[in-house]
């Protein structure tokens, strides 16, 4: 596989979506994203999401289902997004972020999302509006 997967989390809690403002690298600082990170060799995207959100935000999440599609990032990297439910902890910006916000579907456009996150955010908002909760695992 030539592309490295970066997994993003559409983290849901009480009908809201978690947004994280980048503090680094400089070209991304100040813009908002779905939190996550690189999938390590031998790691599945759901396991990577759990690990990354524990490291970056100090929370435990339960990955649910992947959103349809993938989005190119810098050369050699592709973004795939999973829905996830917050299981425990209060998100805090521990690394790579300087602010977090819980956004209801009608407030999701209040932040300046990174371009590659916008299609996934739109899908996540449709899920929140349709069900008010993310899909259940089987």
N, C-alpha and C positions, 0 to 999 in steps of 0.2 A: 504494500500500500504506500503510495508516494505522498499522499496528503496526511498531515497530522490533524487529528480531530481536537477541536476545542469544544467542550461541552458547556452550554449555558443553562441556567436554571430559571424557568418561569415558576417562581416560588409563590404559592398561594396561601393565604391565611385570611379567614373571615371575609371572603369576597374581594380581597385586595391582592395586588401584584407587587412584589418587591423590586425596587429599582435601586441601582448602586451607581454613584458618581465616581468616575475614574480619577485617581490622583497621579497616575503614571501609566505609561510613558508620556512624555510631554505632548506628543501629537494627539493623544486621546484625553488628556487631563481636562476635567470640567464637563465632559460629556457623560451621558448615562448609558448603562448597559444592564442586561440580565447577568447576574453574577455567575462565575464559574471559572473554568481554566482548562489547561491542556490535559488530555488523556495520556497517561503514561503507558509505555510498552507493557502488554499483558493485562492491562486494566480495561474494564468495560466502561462505557460512558456513564451508566448509573453509579458505579462505584467511584469513578472520578468526581462526579458531581457531589456525592456525599463528602468525599475527602476535601475537595476544594472549598465547599461552603463551611466546613468545620474549620479549615485553616484561615479563610478570608473573613468569615463573619461570626465564627464561634457558635454556630447553630447545628442542629441535627435535622436533616430532612429525609423524607421518604420519596424517592423518585417514583413517578407514576408511569407516564407514557411519553414517547417522543412526539414532538410536533412534526408535521409533514414538511419535508424540504431540508436543505442545507444551504449555507450561504458562505461565499468565499471571503476570506480575511486577507491578511498579507500573503504573498506567494508561499505555497506549500502548506497552508492552513485552511481548514474549513470549519464553520460553526454549525453545530447540531444542538438543538434545544430540547430539553425534557421538562415536562411539567413535574412539579414536586410539591409536597405538602410540608409545611413547617411542623416538626414533631416536638422539638424542645429547644429552649434557649431564646434569647432576645438578640436579633441581629445587631452586630456592632462592626464598624469599619476597621478591621484589624490590619489589613494589608491591601494595597492597590486601590483603595477607595477612601474618600474623605467624608462622604455623606451617604445615608440611606434614606429611602422614603417608601412607605406603603401607599400605593396608588389605587384608588377605586377606578372602575372602567371609565367613568366620566372625567377623571383627572389625569389619565395616562399621557395626554399630550402636554401636560404642564412642564415636562422636562425635555431636554434636548438629547434624544436617543442617538446612539451611534447608528449610522446608516444601515449596517449589516444586521442590527438587532430589530429594526423596525418591522420587517415581515413577521418575525416570531412574536413580537409584542402584539401585533394585530391579531394573530391567531390566539394568543393567550387571552386577550380581551374578549374575543368571541366566545371562548370557553366560559369565562367568568360570567358573561351576560346570559349565555344559554342555560347554564346550570347553576350559577352562583357558587358552585364548588367544582373542583377539577374532577376528571373522570376517575372512577374507582378502579383499583387494581382487581384483577380476577382472582 
